[in-house]
Amino acid sequence: MVMTWSAAIAAGAFVVLVTGILLVLRAALNRLGQVQAAAEAMQKDLHKLSLELSGLVQPAEDTIKAAHRQLESASKLFEAAGQIGGAIAHTTSAVERVTSVLSESAEHHAKRYETKRQVGDALEWAELGMAAWQLWQTSRKTAAPSEDDMNPYQNRNPDQ
């Protein structure tokens, strides 16, 4: 009888063990189904996202190309501005040299004795001309008749 009981207990334990294993396998299969469904949903999302990204790649590439062209144009503009600045600096330098030469030449001529004498003579002639003009103006004013002499009817009363 002990053997019968032992066999019965062993058979019961085996049935419980097999039932437990079957329940665990069923739960694992359910979990695996959920994971598979989640993986399929992610795959759909990734496919949708890849389509959207591929749609954005071309406009992004066009934008990058346009920005590159604009940067090249700006580079040429800055290069031209630099060349203009160099030309202005060169012109300014040339004007400064010409001014310096003219200034030195004028200073040299002013220092010469003959130039001083000629300037003095010119000033004397200008002074003589000014005196003659003033004398002529004075004599002209004294020789001109006064306004009273020119209009004899001015002081008369119209009733007379």
matplotlib code that plots the C-alpha trace (Angstrom):
import matplotlib.pyplot as plt

x = [0.0, 2.8, 3.8, 0.4, 0.3, 3.8, 2.8, -0.4, 1.5, 4.2, 1.4, -0.3, 3.0, 3.7, 0.2, 0.7, 4.2, 3.0, 0.0, 2.4, 4.7, 1.8, 0.5, 3.9, 4.3, 0.9, 1.8, 5.1, 3.3, 0.9, 3.8, 5.6, 2.5, 2.4, 6.1, 5.5, 2.6, 4.7, 7.5, 5.1, 3.8, 7.3, 8.2, 5.2, 6.2, 9.8, 8.6, 6.4, 9.3, 11.7, 9.2, 8.9, 12.7, 13.3, 10.8, 12.8, 16.2, 15.7, 14.5, 17.4, 19.9, 18.4, 18.6, 22.3, 23.1, 21.4, 23.2, 26.5, 25.8, 24.9, 28.1, 30.1, 28.4, 29.1, 32.7, 33.0, 31.4, 33.8, 36.7, 35.5, 35.1, 38.6, 39.9, 38.0, 39.5, 43.0, 42.3, 41.1, 44.2, 46.4, 44.6, 44.8, 48.5, 49.1, 47.1, 49.1, 52.4, 51.2, 50.1, 53.5, 55.3, 53.1, 53.6, 57.4, 57.5, 55.4, 57.5, 60.7, 59.3, 58.2, 61.7, 63.4, 64.4, 63.1, 59.7, 59.6, 60.6, 58.0, 55.3, 56.4, 56.2, 52.8, 51.6, 52.9, 51.1, 47.9, 48.2, 48.8, 45.8, 43.6, 44.7, 44.0, 40.5, 39.7, 40.8, 38.7, 35.7, 36.1, 36.5, 33.5, 31.3, 32.3, 31.8, 28.4, 25.5, 23.4, 19.8, 18.4, 20.1, 18.7, 15.0, 14.1, 10.4, 10.9, 10.6, 7.8, 4.3, 1.8, -0.6, 1.8]
y = [0.0, 2.4, 1.7, 2.5, 5.6, 6.5, 5.8, 7.9, 10.8, 10.6, 10.5, 13.5, 15.4, 14.6, 15.9, 19.1, 19.6, 19.1, 21.4, 24.1, 23.7, 24.0, 27.1, 28.7, 27.8, 29.3, 32.5, 32.7, 32.2, 35.0, 37.3, 36.4, 37.3, 40.7, 41.3, 40.2, 42.7, 45.5, 44.6, 44.8, 48.2, 49.5, 48.2, 50.0, 53.2, 52.9, 52.4, 55.4, 57.4, 56.3, 57.5, 60.9, 61.2, 60.2, 63.0, 65.5, 64.4, 66.0, 69.5, 69.4, 68.7, 71.5, 73.9, 72.9, 73.5, 76.9, 77.9, 76.8, 78.9, 82.0, 81.5, 81.4, 84.6, 86.3, 85.2, 86.8, 90.0, 90.2, 89.6, 92.4, 94.7, 93.9, 94.8, 98.1, 98.8, 98.1, 100.4, 103.2, 102.8, 102.9, 106.1, 107.7, 107.0, 108.5, 111.6, 112.0, 111.7, 114.3, 116.7, 116.3, 117.1, 120.1, 121.4, 121.0, 122.7, 125.7, 125.9, 125.9, 128.7, 130.8, 130.6, 131.9, 135.5, 136.4, 135.1, 137.2, 140.3, 139.6, 139.1, 142.4, 144.2, 142.7, 143.9, 147.4, 147.6, 146.3, 149.0, 151.7, 150.6, 150.6, 154.1, 155.3, 153.7, 155.3, 158.7, 158.3, 157.3, 160.4, 162.8, 161.3, 161.7, 165.4, 166.1, 164.6, 167.0, 166.5, 165.1, 168.5, 170.2, 167.7, 168.0, 171.7, 171.1, 168.9, 171.6, 173.6, 173.5, 172.3, 175.0, 177.8]
z = [0.0, 0.6, -2.9, -4.2, -2.3, -3.4, -7.0, -6.6, -5.0, -7.7, -10.4, -8.8, -8.5, -12.1, -13.2, -11.1, -12.6, -16.1, -15.5, -14.1, -17.0, -19.4, -17.6, -17.7, -21.4, -22.2, -20.3, -22.1, -25.4, -24.6, -23.6, -26.7, -28.8, -27.0, -27.7, -31.3, -31.7, -30.1, -32.5, -35.5, -34.3, -33.9, -37.4, -38.8, -36.9, -38.2, -41.7, -41.5, -39.9, -42.6, -45.3, -43.6, -43.3, -46.9, -47.8, -45.7, -47.1, -50.6, -49.3, -46.7, -49.4, -51.6, -48.6, -47.9, -51.6, -51.6, -48.4, -50.0, -53.1, -51.0, -48.9, -52.1, -53.3, -50.0, -50.2, -53.6, -52.3, -49.4, -51.7, -54.0, -51.0, -49.9, -53.4, -53.4, -49.9, -51.4, -54.3, -52.0, -49.8, -52.9, -54.2, -50.8, -50.6, -54.1, -53.1, -49.9, -52.0, -54.5, -51.7, -50.0, -53.3, -53.9, -50.4, -50.6, -53.9, -52.6, -49.6, -51.7, -53.9, -51.0, -49.5, -52.5, -52.3, -55.8, -54.9, -51.7, -53.7, -56.3, -53.6, -52.0, -55.3, -56.0, -52.5, -53.1, -56.5, -54.9, -52.2, -54.8, -56.8, -53.6, -52.8, -56.4, -56.3, -52.9, -54.2, -57.3, -55.3, -53.0, -55.9, -57.7, -54.7, -54.3, -58.0, -58.2, -57.7, -54.6, -54.9, -53.8, -56.7, -59.2, -58.2, -57.9, -57.3, -54.3, -51.5, -53.2, -51.9, -54.6, -53.5, -54.5]

ax = plt.figure().add_subplot(projection="3d")
ax.plot(x, y, z, "-o")
ax.set_aspect("equal")
plt.show()
